[in-house]
Amino acid sequence: MKRPVAQMGKPFMLKRVAFIFVASRALVICAALLGAALIGLRSPGKDETLWDVKVPFFNLFARWDSCYYLNIAREGYVGESHWAFRPLFPLILRGLGTHLSARIGFDASATVSGFLANNLFFMAALILIYKLTRNFYPDGAAYRAMLLVAFFPSAVFYSSIYAESLYLLLLAACFYALERGALYTSGGLGFLAGLTRPEGFLASLVIILKGLRVQGLHAKLRGIASAAAAALSLPVFLAYVHLEAGGFHAAYLDEIQWGGKFTALKVVDELLHFQVPGILGYLVLVLPVALIGLAAVFSFFARKGLGSGLGSPLFPYHLFSAILMVIYLTYGDARSLLRHFSTVIPMYWTLSLWMARRYVKPLVMAFFVSLMTIGTILFVNWYHFL
């Protein structure tokens, strides 16, 4: 007699993860290769250089901000706009890139090693997202959540020389440890997440809200200490900025430079100027997916209501996600919106529940797969990821 899916063991779960991982990465790689062959690089703008790490295939996944991560890994925080990037991913690139640097150069070595490492990080993140989701939802919802993560429209960044795979892994591990009651481990992982992306320190909000719900003074104190450890990543990084740059303002000014104008106004500017392919990117990629993501996160509060919502074990996660989405929408580069949304884990939970309805799953997956293919082609050919 066939066992229900919810009762199937670890080997079955790992097979599912492996299948989703291989299928999504195969699609990304095929889209990148076909896009590069059929469309080719766009022409550089005035005073613009489309740099190349000079290593076939892998160079397709080293675009845009990849150069900042590689520069920090190679030389440290010595250039303009470097302080907007956190140090953990560049440190990993530095450690991995030194092995082959004598033969093919540091940038090429770090790109090859970073591509392989990020794919491993991503596969581990899928496993943890599945396990984390199973704390709240049945197996089918956890499986659909993995599908959504793997085929999200900006999923090319999980294989590229960006910090997204590492950040997603650390965030999922932080929350999974929290649900397992390993508060100190959760705080340590939250600290590392904060050293990977600027908003990572906000994981401390989930830890403190969860920690204060446990019974007993000692347990509550452990929750407070763990949340403080996760939040410590921000002052630690700022202290380093102060020592190296002579003041905390260097990080702030760099992040302002990257953020600049209110994100929503940037979208309006692009639409008014009608720049192709920019406007097509906004209309086809950014706007629909951003609206879907916002609806998924904020529908929790509308569905639960403030009273019952506060008592839900999911409330800390959705509050954390809502704050992140407000930050992304009001401050930051509009061209990075989908990349930032891709790591908002509770968004996938709500979407996975919606996909349980008849005909919704194939429609959502067709939509996501199509946009992921388009986004990958734009990215590898140096078009703005819009």
VOPAGU-2260 file (C-alpha; in pm, 1 decimal, decimal comma):
REM VOPAGU-2260
SITE   aa  ch    i         X         Y         Z
SITE  MET   A    0       0,0       0,0       0,0
SITE  LYS   A    1     138,1     337,8     -98,9
SITE  ARG   A    2     214,5     566,2     195,4
SITE  PRO   A    3      75,3     920,6     204,2
SITE  VAL   A    4     317,8    1186,4      89,2
SITE  ALA   A    5     316,5    1350,2     432,7
SITE  GLN   A    6     457,3    1029,0     586,7
SITE  MET   A    7     734,8     970,0     339,7
SITE  GLY   A    8    1082,2     980,0     484,6
SITE  LYS   A    9    1402,5    1172,9     437,7
SITE  PRO   A   10    1520,4     994,9     117,5
SITE  PHE   A   11    1197,0    1087,0     -58,4
SITE  MET   A   12    1226,3    1450,1      54,7
SITE  LEU   A   13    1587,6    1469,3     -63,2
SITE  LYS   A   14    1488,0    1326,3    -402,2
SITE  ARG   A   15    1225,1    1596,8    -435,9
SITE  VAL   A   16    1472,2    1867,9    -340,6
SITE  ALA   A   17    1729,3    1729,0    -583,9
SITE  PHE   A   18    1473,9    1716,2    -865,1
SITE  ILE   A   19    1357,6    2074,7    -806,3
SITE  PHE   A   20    1715,2    2198,6    -772,9
SITE  VAL   A   21    1838,2    2026,0   -1090,1
SITE  ALA   A   22    1532,2    2129,4   -1292,6
SITE  SER   A   23    1553,2    2495,3   -1192,4
SITE  ARG   A   24    1930,4    2521,2   -1239,5
SITE  ALA   A   25    1908,1    2341,9   -1575,4
SITE  LEU   A   26    1650,7    2595,8   -1690,5
SITE  VAL   A   27    1866,8    2886,4   -1572,9
SITE  ILE   A   28    2175,9    2746,1   -1747,0
SITE  CYS   A   29    1990,1    2670,5   -2071,7
SITE  ALA   A   30    1830,6    3016,5   -2074,8
SITE  ALA   A   31    2169,1    3176,4   -2010,1
SITE  LEU   A   32    2344,8    2985,3   -2287,9
SITE  LEU   A   33    2066,0    3027,8   -2543,5
SITE  GLY   A   34    2020,1    3393,2   -2454,4
SITE  ALA   A   35    2391,2    3462,0   -2490,3
SITE  ALA   A   36    2404,7    3279,5   -2823,7
SITE  LEU   A   37    2087,2    3418,9   -2981,0
SITE  ILE   A   38    2071,4    3771,5   -2839,7
SITE  GLY   A   39    2422,0    3861,3   -2727,0
SITE  LEU   A   40    2549,7    4144,2   -2509,8
SITE  ARG   A   41    2384,6    4480,4   -2534,0
SITE  SER   A   42    2593,1    4773,5   -2651,4
SITE  PRO   A   43    2755,1    4961,3   -2360,7
SITE  GLY   A   44    2633,7    5309,3   -2281,8
SITE  LYS   A   45    2844,8    5621,9   -2269,1
SITE  ASP   A   46    3139,4    5581,3   -2027,6
SITE  GLU   A   47    3019,1    5229,7   -1946,4
SITE  THR   A   48    3232,4    4916,7   -1941,0
SITE  LEU   A   49    3078,1    4572,4   -1966,1
SITE  TRP   A   50    3357,6    4390,3   -1786,3
SITE  ASP   A   51    3432,1    4021,2   -1829,9
SITE  VAL   A   52    3611,6    3774,8   -1600,2
SITE  LYS   A   53    3738,8    3592,6   -1911,5
SITE  VAL   A   54    3622,6    3243,3   -1821,7
SITE  PRO   A   55    3370,7    3081,7   -2059,8
SITE  PHE   A   56    3024,4    2993,1   -1928,4
SITE  PHE   A   57    3092,1    3107,8   -1570,9
SITE  ASN   A   58    3131,0    3467,7   -1684,8
SITE  LEU   A   59    2758,2    3468,3   -1770,2
SITE  PHE   A   60    2686,0    3461,1   -1396,7
SITE  ALA   A   61    2924,3    3743,7   -1304,5
SITE  ARG   A   62    2735,9    4057,0   -1400,3
SITE  TRP   A   63    2648,3    4393,5   -1242,2
SITE  ASP   A   64    2711,0    4387,4    -864,5
SITE  SER   A   65    2930,0    4077,6    -897,9
SITE  CYS   A   66    3222,9    4309,8    -963,3
SITE  TYR   A   67    3181,3    4470,8    -619,4
SITE  TYR   A   68    3182,9    4135,9    -443,6
SITE  LEU   A   69    3489,8    4029,5    -641,1
SITE  ASN   A   70    3668,0    4358,9    -576,6
SITE  ILE   A   71    3604,5    4338,4    -202,2
SITE  ALA   A   72    3717,2    3974,3    -200,7
SITE  ARG   A   73    4038,1    4065,7    -384,6
SITE  GLU   A   74    4132,3    4399,4    -228,7
SITE  GLY   A   75    3903,0    4466,4      67,8
SITE  TYR   A   76    3691,8    4778,3     117,8
SITE  VAL   A   77    3905,1    5016,5     -84,3
SITE  GLY   A   78    3675,2    5143,0    -360,3
SITE  GLU   A   79    3372,4    5365,6    -386,4
SITE  SER   A   80    3033,0    5214,3    -305,1
SITE  HIS   A   81    3189,4    4909,0    -139,3
SITE  TRP   A   82    3048,4    4983,8     204,7
SITE  ALA   A   83    2695,1    4907,1      86,0
SITE  PHE   A   84    2797,6    4538,9      65,9
SITE  ARG   A   85    2839,3    4318,2     372,9
SITE  PRO   A   86    3163,5    4119,2     414,4
SITE  LEU   A   87    3068,3    3752,6     464,0
SITE  PHE   A   88    3014,2    3656,6      99,8
SITE  PRO   A   89    3332,1    3836,9     -19,6
SITE  LEU   A   90    3525,8    3657,2     255,9
SITE  ILE   A   91    3398,4    3323,7     125,7
SITE  LEU   A   92    3493,0    3424,6    -229,1
SITE  ARG   A   93    3838,8    3520,5    -107,5
SITE  GLY   A   94    3887,4    3184,7      61,3
SITE  LEU   A   95    3759,1    2988,6    -236,9
SITE  GLY   A   96    3925,5    3200,7    -504,1
SITE  THR   A   97    4282,8    3165,6    -385,3
SITE  HIS   A   98    4310,9    2798,1    -483,1
SITE  LEU   A   99    4314,5    2848,5    -861,9
SITE  SER   A  100    4418,5    3214,9    -870,1
SITE  ALA   A  101    4779,8    3137,8    -964,3
SITE  ARG   A  102    4663,1    2960,4   -1280,8
SITE  ILE   A  103    4365,9    3157,3   -1408,3
SITE  GLY   A  104    4365,6    3476,9   -1201,7
SITE  PHE   A  105    4174,9    3562,1    -886,4
SITE  ASP   A  106    3855,4    3694,9   -1044,3
SITE  ALA   A  107    3815,4    3391,3   -1269,3
SITE  SER   A  108    3895,2    3153,1    -983,9
SITE  ALA   A  109    3654,4    3325,1    -745,4
SITE  THR   A  110    3381,8    3327,7   -1011,5
SITE  VAL   A  111    3410,0    2954,8   -1079,1
SITE  SER   A  112    3428,7    2869,2    -708,6
SITE  GLY   A  113    3152,6    3115,7    -619,1
SITE  PHE   A  114    2918,4    2974,0    -883,5
SITE  LEU   A  115    2965,6    2621,4    -748,6
SITE  ALA   A  116    2938,8    2731,3    -384,6
SITE  ASN   A  117    2623,7    2934,2    -445,2
SITE  ASN   A  118    2451,6    2640,1    -608,0
SITE  LEU   A  119    2537,5    2425,0    -305,7
SITE  PHE   A  120    2412,4    2699,3     -73,1
SITE  PHE   A  121    2091,4    2715,8    -270,8
SITE  MET   A  122    2030,2    2340,8    -256,3
SITE  ALA   A  123    2085,6    2346,2     121,3
SITE  ALA   A  124    1849,3    2644,8     147,6
SITE  LEU   A  125    1575,4    2450,5     -34,3
SITE  ILE   A  126    1607,9    2165,0     216,1
SITE  LEU   A  127    1581,5    2400,1     512,0
SITE  ILE   A  128    1290,3    2592,9     362,7
SITE  TYR   A  129    1108,3    2263,5     319,2
SITE  LYS   A  130    1179,2    2163,0     680,3
SITE  LEU   A  131    1088,1    2505,8     812,1
SITE  THR   A  132     760,9    2511,2     619,1
SITE  ARG   A  133     668,9    2166,1     754,8
SITE  ASN   A  134     656,2    2320,5    1102,9
SITE  PHE   A  135     342,7    2509,3     998,4
SITE  TYR   A  136     198,3    2343,8     688,3
SITE  PRO   A  137     152,8    1994,4     538,3
SITE  ASP   A  138     398,5    1831,5     304,5
SITE  GLY   A  139     223,1    1947,9     -11,9
SITE  ALA   A  140     253,0    2313,4      86,7
SITE  ALA   A  141     621,0    2267,2     174,0
SITE  TYR   A  142     683,6    2108,8    -165,2
SITE  ARG   A  143     507,9    2393,2    -346,0
SITE  ALA   A  144     704,6    2649,3    -143,5
SITE  MET   A  145    1028,3    2489,6    -267,7
SITE  LEU   A  146     901,3    2504,8    -624,7
SITE  LEU   A  147     822,1    2874,2    -591,6
SITE  VAL   A  148    1163,1    2956,8    -446,8
SITE  ALA   A  149    1349,1    2760,6    -712,4
SITE  PHE   A  150    1155,7    2910,2   -1005,5
SITE  PHE   A  151    1109,9    3263,3    -874,6
SITE  PRO   A  152    1154,2    3516,7   -1159,1
SITE  SER   A  153    1486,6    3639,8   -1017,1
SITE  ALA   A  154    1619,7    3291,0    -937,0
SITE  VAL   A  155    1921,5    3344,9   -1165,8
SITE  PHE   A  156    2080,0    3528,9    -872,4
SITE  TYR   A  157    2093,0    3206,9    -670,1
SITE  SER   A  158    2359,5    3080,7    -910,9
SITE  SER   A  159    2529,8    3414,0    -978,8
SITE  ILE   A  160    2812,9    3588,1    -795,9
SITE  TYR   A  161    2571,3    3752,6    -557,3
SITE  ALA   A  162    2503,3    3700,3    -186,5
SITE  GLU   A  163    2141,0    3585,1    -228,8
SITE  SER   A  164    2198,6    3208,3    -198,0
SITE  LEU   A  165    2409,8    3245,6     114,4
SITE  TYR   A  166    2163,2    3490,8     268,1
SITE  LEU   A  167    1863,7    3266,4     191,0
SITE  LEU   A  168    2045,1    2968,8     345,2
SITE  LEU   A  169    2140,5    3155,7     663,2
SITE  LEU   A  170    1794,1    3305,5     704,2
SITE  ALA   A  171    1621,1    2968,2     658,3
SITE  ALA   A  172    1870,2    2804,1     896,1
SITE  CYS   A  173    1816,1    3081,3    1153,7
SITE  PHE   A  174    1439,0    3035,9    1148,7
SITE  TYR   A  175    1459,8    2655,2    1142,9
SITE  ALA   A  176    1689,4    2654,4    1446,9
SITE  LEU   A  177    1447,9    2892,8    1617,2
SITE  GLU   A  178    1155,2    2656,1    1560,5
SITE  ARG   A  179    1364,9    2369,0    1695,5
SITE  GLY   A  180    1426,4    2564,3    2016,3
SITE  ALA   A  181    1797,6    2617,3    1947,5
SITE  LEU   A  182    1789,6    2986,5    2036,9
SITE  TYR   A  183    2162,8    3046,5    2060,7
SITE  THR   A  184    2221,6    2874,1    1726,8
SITE  SER   A  185    1944,1    3084,5    1576,7
SITE  GLY   A  186    2104,1    3402,9    1711,0
SITE  GLY   A  187    2442,9    3305,5    1567,8
SITE  LEU   A  188    2295,3    3231,5    1226,7
SITE  GLY   A  189    2104,7    3560,4    1238,2
SITE  PHE   A  190    2434,0    3735,5    1311,0
SITE  LEU   A  191    2587,8    3576,7    1001,1
SITE  ALA   A  192    2281,8    3672,1     793,2
SITE  GLY   A  193    2336,6    4032,2     902,5
SITE  LEU   A  194    2694,7    4010,0     778,3
SITE  THR   A  195    2565,1    3889,3     441,0
SITE  ARG   A  196    2297,1    4146,3     359,2
SITE  PRO   A  197    2222,7    4482,2     531,3
SITE  GLU   A  198    1868,1    4387,7     630,4
SITE  GLY   A  199    1976,0    4055,8     780,8
SITE  PHE   A  200    2001,5    4198,5    1132,3
SITE  LEU   A  201    1621,0    4233,3    1132,1
SITE  ALA   A  202    1597,4    3856,2    1183,8
SITE  SER   A  203    1646,5    3954,0    1547,5
SITE  LEU   A  204    1286,2    4079,1    1543,3
SITE  VAL   A  205    1155,5    3727,6    1475,2
SITE  ILE   A  206    1382,8    3580,7    1742,8
SITE  ILE   A  207    1277,6    3827,2    2012,5
SITE  LEU   A  208     905,3    3791,1    1936,3
SITE  LYS   A  209     936,1    3412,3    1942,1
SITE  GLY   A  210    1163,5    3415,1    2245,9
SITE  LEU   A  211     927,8    3622,3    2456,8
SITE  ARG   A  212     647,9    3371,5    2398,5
SITE  VAL   A  213     824,6    3082,2    2567,2
SITE  GLN   A  214     747,0    2992,6    2927,5
SITE  GLY   A  215     992,5    3070,8    3206,6
SITE  LEU   A  216    1221,1    3362,5    3282,9
SITE  HIS   A  217    1538,6    3176,1    3189,0
SITE  ALA   A  218    1396,3    3082,5    2848,2
SITE  LYS   A  219    1287,6    3441,7    2786,6
SITE  LEU   A  220    1636,5    3567,5    2876,1
SITE  ARG   A  221    1784,6    3320,9    2628,8
SITE  GLY   A  222    1552,1    3458,9    2362,8
SITE  ILE   A  223    1658,9    3815,5    2440,0
SITE  ALA   A  224    2027,4    3718,4    2431,3
SITE  SER   A  225    1983,6    3536,2    2100,2
SITE  ALA   A  226    1801,2    3830,2    1944,0
SITE  ALA   A  227    2076,2    4063,1    2066,6
SITE  ALA   A  228    2338,2    3837,2    1905,7
SITE  ALA   A  229    2156,4    3852,6    1570,4
SITE  ALA   A  230    2118,8    4231,3    1593,0
SITE  LEU   A  231    2485,7    4267,8    1684,3
SITE  SER   A  232    2585,9    4224,1    1320,6
SITE  LEU   A  233    2489,1    4585,3    1247,7
SITE  PRO   A  234    2699,6    4758,2    1519,2
SITE  VAL   A  235    2989,7    4520,0    1451,5
SITE  PHE   A  236    2992,5    4612,6    1083,7
SITE  LEU   A  237    2953,6    4983,5    1160,7
SITE  ALA   A  238    3242,0    4963,5    1406,7
SITE  TYR   A  239    3456,2    4814,3    1131,6
SITE  VAL   A  240    3346,2    5091,4     894,1
SITE  HIS   A  241    3442,4    5349,3    1156,8
SITE  LEU   A  242    3790,0    5199,8    1197,9
SITE  GLU   A  243    3856,8    5168,9     825,7
SITE  ALA   A  244    3681,5    5477,8     686,7
SITE  GLY   A  245    3703,0    5713,7     981,4
SITE  GLY   A  246    3331,4    5729,2    1053,5
SITE  PHE   A  247    3000,6    5543,8    1040,3
SITE  HIS   A  248    2876,6    5779,2     771,9
SITE  ALA   A  249    3069,0    5597,9     494,9
SITE  ALA   A  250    2828,8    5300,5     501,3
SITE  TYR   A  251    2527,0    5527,6     525,2
SITE  LEU   A  252    2636,9    5745,8     232,8
SITE  ASP   A  253    2708,5    5444,1      14,9
SITE  GLU   A  254    2369,1    5291,4      85,7
SITE  ILE   A  255    2201,8    5626,4      14,5
SITE  GLN   A  256    2388,5    5638,8    -316,6
SITE  TRP   A  257    2257,5    5294,0    -409,0
SITE  GLY   A  258    1907,7    5372,9    -286,4
SITE  GLY   A  259    1853,2    5735,4    -375,4
SITE  LYS   A  260    1505,4    5822,9    -489,6
SITE  PHE   A  261    1193,0    5663,2    -347,9
SITE  THR   A  262    1167,4    5322,9    -521,0
SITE  ALA   A  263     811,2    5372,3    -641,4
SITE  LEU   A  264     908,2    5705,5    -802,1
SITE  LYS   A  265    1185,3    5529,3    -994,8
SITE  VAL   A  266     927,8    5293,8   -1139,4
SITE  VAL   A  267     710,7    5590,6   -1240,2
SITE  ASP   A  268    1012,4    5760,7   -1401,7
SITE  GLU   A  269    1086,2    5451,8   -1608,7
SITE  LEU   A  270     725,7    5421,5   -1719,6
SITE  LEU   A  271     702,9    5790,1   -1815,0
SITE  HIS   A  272    1026,3    5784,8   -2012,8
SITE  PHE   A  273     917,6    5466,7   -2192,5
SITE  GLN   A  274    1265,0    5323,6   -2230,3
SITE  VAL   A  275    1278,8    4981,5   -2393,2
SITE  PRO   A  276    1359,2    4723,6   -2262,5
SITE  GLY   A  277    1333,4    4897,7   -1924,9
SITE  ILE   A  278     961,3    4964,6   -1943,0
SITE  LEU   A  279     895,0    4610,7   -2064,6
SITE  GLY   A  280    1088,1    4482,1   -1766,8
SITE  TYR   A  281     880,5    4684,0   -1524,4
SITE  LEU   A  282     549,1    4590,8   -1684,7
SITE  VAL   A  283     629,1    4223,3   -1739,0
SITE  LEU   A  284     857,7    4140,0   -1447,1
SITE  VAL   A  285     866,2    4388,5   -1160,6
SITE  LEU   A  286     510,2    4516,8   -1124,4
SITE  PRO   A  287     313,7    4189,3   -1142,0
SITE  VAL   A  288     552,6    3992,2    -921,3
SITE  ALA   A  289     584,8    4275,8    -669,1
SITE  LEU   A  290     206,9    4301,6    -643,3
SITE  ILE   A  291     174,2    3925,0    -599,0
SITE  GLY   A  292     442,4    3925,6    -329,4
SITE  LEU   A  293     283,3    4215,4    -142,9
SITE  ALA   A  294     -57,4    4048,9    -155,8
SITE  ALA   A  295      88,3    3722,4     -25,1
SITE  VAL   A  296     254,1    3881,2     278,7
SITE  PHE   A  297      -4,0    4142,2     374,1
SITE  SER   A  298    -301,1    3910,0     320,0
SITE  PHE   A  299    -193,9    3736,0     640,7
SITE  PHE   A  300    -290,2    4043,0     842,6
SITE  ALA   A  301    -615,2    4091,7     653,1
SITE  ARG   A  302    -706,2    3725,6     692,2
SITE  LYS   A  303    -611,6    3685,0    1057,0
SITE  GLY   A  304    -698,6    4028,6    1189,5
SITE  LEU   A  305    -480,6    4203,8    1442,4
SITE  GLY   A  306    -618,0    4021,8    1747,1
SITE  SER   A  307    -585,7    3661,4    1631,7
SITE  GLY   A  308    -286,9    3746,3    1416,9
SITE  LEU   A  309     -77,2    3845,0    1719,0
SITE  GLY   A  310    -130,7    3503,7    1870,8
SITE  SER   A  311     -35,6    3311,6    1558,6
SITE  PRO   A  312     307,6    3142,7    1550,0
SITE  LEU   A  313     339,4    3285,2    1198,5
SITE  PHE   A  314     290,6    3646,4    1307,6
SITE  PRO   A  315     662,0    3723,4    1374,9
SITE  TYR   A  316     759,0    3594,8    1030,1
SITE  HIS   A  317     494,2    3794,2     844,8
SITE  LEU   A  318     568,6    4108,2    1046,0
SITE  PHE   A  319     936,5    4068,0     956,8
SITE  SER   A  320     844,1    4020,3     589,8
SITE  ALA   A  321     605,8    4316,8     585,7
SITE  ILE   A  322     876,5    4544,5     728,4
SITE  LEU   A  323    1125,5    4419,2     469,0
SITE  MET   A  324     884,1    4480,5     183,0
SITE  VAL   A  325     812,5    4833,1     302,1
SITE  ILE   A  326    1186,9    4897,8     314,2
SITE  TYR   A  327    1238,2    4754,4     -33,5
SITE  LEU   A  328     952,8    4960,9    -174,8
SITE  THR   A  329    1049,0    5290,2     -13,2
SITE  TYR   A  330    1427,6    5272,9     -18,3
SITE  GLY   A  331    1652,1    5101,7    -266,5
SITE  ASP   A  332    1710,3    5044,8    -634,0
SITE  ALA   A  333    1388,5    4957,9    -816,3
SITE  ARG   A  334    1591,6    4733,3   -1044,9
SITE  SER   A  335    1675,9    4514,5    -744,1
SITE  LEU   A  336    1319,4    4475,9    -620,3
SITE  LEU   A  337    1265,0    4120,1    -741,9
SITE  ARG   A  338    1606,9    4010,4    -617,1
SITE  HIS   A  339    1521,6    4142,2    -271,1
SITE  PHE   A  340    1172,0    3993,1    -273,4
SITE  SER   A  341    1315,7    3651,1    -360,7
SITE  THR   A  342    1443,9    3596,8      -5,1
SITE  VAL   A  343    1115,5    3684,1     171,4
SITE  ILE   A  344    1038,4    3328,8     285,2
SITE  PRO   A  345     682,5    3378,1     427,3
SITE  MET   A  346     572,1    3509,0      88,2
SITE  TYR   A  347     621,4    3157,2     -48,0
SITE  TRP   A  348     407,8    3007,2     228,4
SITE  THR   A  349     100,3    3205,2     132,8
SITE  LEU   A  350     159,6    3151,6    -238,4
SITE  SER   A  351     190,6    2776,9    -179,7
SITE  LEU   A  352    -151,0    2776,8     -11,2
SITE  TRP   A  353    -302,5    2964,1    -303,0
SITE  MET   A  354    -150,3    2709,7    -540,1
SITE  ALA   A  355    -340,9    2428,0    -368,9
SITE  ARG   A  356    -651,9    2544,4    -555,5
SITE  ARG   A  357    -738,9    2375,2    -881,4
SITE  TYR   A  358    -577,0    2526,3   -1192,2
SITE  VAL   A  359    -381,6    2783,0    -986,5
SITE  LYS   A  360     -59,5    2580,6    -960,1
SITE  PRO   A  361       0,4    2535,0   -1336,2
SITE  LEU   A  362     -82,0    2899,5   -1401,4
SITE  VAL   A  363     153,3    3029,7   -1132,1
SITE  MET   A  364     433,7    2794,5   -1233,9
SITE  ALA   A  365     397,4    2882,7   -1602,7
SITE  PHE   A  366     407,4    3250,6   -1508,0
SITE  PHE   A  367     714,0    3213,2   -1284,6
SITE  VAL   A  368     905,6    2988,2   -1525,6
SITE  SER   A  369     843,0    3226,5   -1815,9
SITE  LEU   A  370     957,5    3529,2   -1618,4
SITE  MET   A  371    1260,9    3344,9   -1479,6
SITE  THR   A  372    1365,6    3260,3   -1836,3
SITE  ILE   A  373    1324,8    3622,1   -1947,1
SITE  GLY   A  374    1504,4    3753,8   -1640,3
SITE  THR   A  375    1797,4    3517,5   -1687,9
SITE  ILE   A  376    1838,8    3620,1   -2052,4
SITE  LEU   A  377    1831,9    3988,0   -1957,6
SITE  PHE   A  378    2084,4    3937,6   -1678,2
SITE  VAL   A  379    2349,5    3741,8   -1870,0
SITE  ASN   A  380    2336,6    3985,9   -2163,0
SITE  TRP   A  381    2394,4    4289,6   -1941,2
SITE  TYR   A  382    2045,6    4429,2   -1966,4
SITE  HIS   A  383    1906,7    4578,9   -1649,4
SITE  PHE   A  384    1727,2    4304,4   -1464,9
SITE  LEU   A  385    1382,0    4457,1   -1498,6
